[in-house]
Amino acid sequence: MAAVCSAQGFGVASDDEWGLSSVGRAPALHAGGQGFESPSLHHSCLTMAVTVYVIRSASNARRYVGITNDLPRRLREHRSKSTKAGQFVGRFELIYRESFPDHSSARSRERFLKSGRGRQWLDRLENPPRPARGG
């Protein structure tokens, strides 16, 4: 049986559905030595969405930009103040989130949002310019 990732979480698929896999089995011997094959090579969740998120402190309006593959879990961690950001921002609200298919593109977006231009973009997101009043 192989591990399967779905929107609902992990499930189990039979070998007939996915073909034979060495996940969960003893590694084969190679050239007289003990072999090792990482289970992550066969893990179907490697393409799981990665989320970039921004939270804002309710007390001092400071923002925190983060990245995670499990946003609800990460927000619980912030609320429990078990993370540095949770201690830093206190009570907060989620003001922005964006999903990406892989970690590298999510990391690029996170770096942008932490840059000067990214902070300006977030400022405009929170306070959109008002249309000029004609006279």
C-alpha positions as CSV (number, residue, x, y, z in Angstrom):
1,M,0.0,0.0,0.0
2,A,1.2,3.5,-0.8
3,A,0.5,6.8,0.9
4,V,-1.8,9.1,-1.1
5,C,-2.4,12.8,-0.6
6,S,-5.8,14.3,-1.3
7,A,-7.6,17.5,-0.4
8,Q,-9.0,15.7,2.7
9,G,-5.5,14.5,3.8
10,F,-3.7,11.2,3.7
11,G,-5.4,8.1,2.5
12,V,-4.3,4.7,1.3
13,A,-4.1,3.3,-2.2
14,S,-3.6,-0.3,-3.1
15,D,-0.5,-1.4,-5.1
16,D,-2.8,-2.1,-8.0
17,E,-3.8,1.6,-8.2
18,W,-0.3,3.1,-8.0
19,G,2.1,0.3,-8.9
20,L,4.6,-1.3,-6.6
21,S,6.6,1.0,-4.3
22,S,9.3,0.4,-1.7
23,V,7.7,2.8,0.8
24,G,7.2,1.1,4.1
25,R,9.2,-2.0,3.0
26,A,12.7,-3.0,3.9
27,P,15.3,-1.5,1.5
28,A,16.9,-3.8,-1.1
29,L,20.6,-4.7,-0.8
30,H,22.8,-3.0,-3.4
31,A,26.3,-4.2,-4.2
32,G,26.6,-6.2,-1.0
33,G,25.8,-3.2,1.2
34,Q,22.6,-2.1,2.8
35,G,20.5,0.1,0.5
36,F,18.4,3.1,1.4
37,E,15.7,4.8,-0.6
38,S,13.9,7.8,0.8
39,P,10.2,7.4,1.2
40,S,9.8,11.0,0.1
41,L,10.8,9.9,-3.4
42,H,7.5,8.1,-3.7
43,H,5.4,10.5,-1.7
44,S,2.6,12.0,-3.9
45,C,2.2,15.1,-1.7
46,L,5.4,16.8,-2.8
47,T,3.3,19.0,-5.1
48,M,1.1,20.1,-2.2
49,A,0.2,23.8,-2.3
50,V,2.3,26.2,-0.3
51,T,0.7,29.4,1.1
52,V,2.2,32.8,1.6
53,Y,0.2,34.7,4.2
54,V,0.3,38.1,6.0
55,I,-1.1,38.7,9.4
56,R,-1.5,42.1,11.1
57,S,-1.4,42.8,14.8
58,A,-4.7,44.1,16.2
59,S,-2.9,46.2,18.8
60,N,0.0,47.8,17.0
61,A,-0.8,47.3,13.2
62,R,2.5,45.5,12.6
63,R,2.5,42.9,9.9
64,Y,4.1,39.4,9.7
65,V,4.7,37.7,6.4
66,G,5.1,33.9,6.5
67,I,5.0,30.8,4.4
68,T,3.5,27.4,5.2
69,N,2.0,24.2,3.7
70,D,-0.8,24.1,6.3
71,L,-2.3,27.5,7.0
72,P,-4.9,26.5,9.6
73,R,-2.1,24.8,11.7
74,R,0.2,27.7,11.3
75,L,-2.5,30.2,12.4
76,R,-3.2,28.0,15.5
77,E,0.5,28.1,16.3
78,H,0.5,31.9,16.1
79,R,-2.6,32.1,18.3
80,S,-1.0,29.9,20.9
81,K,2.0,32.3,20.9
82,S,4.3,29.3,20.6
83,T,6.0,31.0,17.7
84,K,8.2,34.1,17.7
85,A,5.7,35.8,15.4
86,G,2.8,34.9,17.7
87,Q,4.6,36.6,20.6
88,F,5.5,39.5,18.4
89,V,2.1,40.4,17.0
90,G,-0.2,39.2,19.8
91,R,-3.9,39.2,18.6
92,F,-4.0,39.4,14.9
93,E,-6.0,39.1,11.7
94,L,-5.2,37.4,8.5
95,I,-5.1,40.1,5.9
96,Y,-3.7,38.3,2.8
97,R,-3.0,34.8,1.6
98,E,-1.9,33.4,-1.8
99,S,-1.3,29.8,-2.8
100,F,1.5,28.4,-5.0
101,P,2.1,25.0,-6.5
102,D,5.7,24.8,-5.1
103,H,7.9,26.1,-2.4
104,S,10.3,28.0,-4.6
105,S,7.7,30.2,-6.2
106,A,6.0,30.8,-2.8
107,R,9.4,31.7,-1.3
108,S,10.0,34.2,-4.1
109,R,6.6,35.9,-3.3
110,E,7.4,35.9,0.4
111,R,10.7,37.6,-0.3
112,F,8.9,40.2,-2.4
113,L,6.3,40.9,0.3
114,K,9.1,41.5,2.8
115,S,10.9,43.9,0.5
116,G,10.3,47.6,0.4
117,R,8.2,47.4,-2.8
118,G,6.3,44.5,-1.3
119,R,5.5,46.4,1.9
120,Q,4.3,49.3,-0.3
121,W,2.1,46.8,-2.2
122,L,0.6,45.6,1.1
123,D,0.1,49.2,2.2
124,R,-2.0,49.8,-0.9
125,L,-3.9,46.6,-0.4
126,E,-4.9,47.6,3.1
127,N,-5.6,51.3,2.2
128,P,-6.6,51.5,-1.4
129,P,-6.4,54.9,-3.0
130,R,-9.7,56.7,-3.1
131,P,-10.9,58.0,-6.4
132,A,-10.6,61.8,-6.9
133,R,-13.7,63.8,-6.5
134,G,-14.6,65.8,-9.6
135,G,-15.8,69.3,-9.3
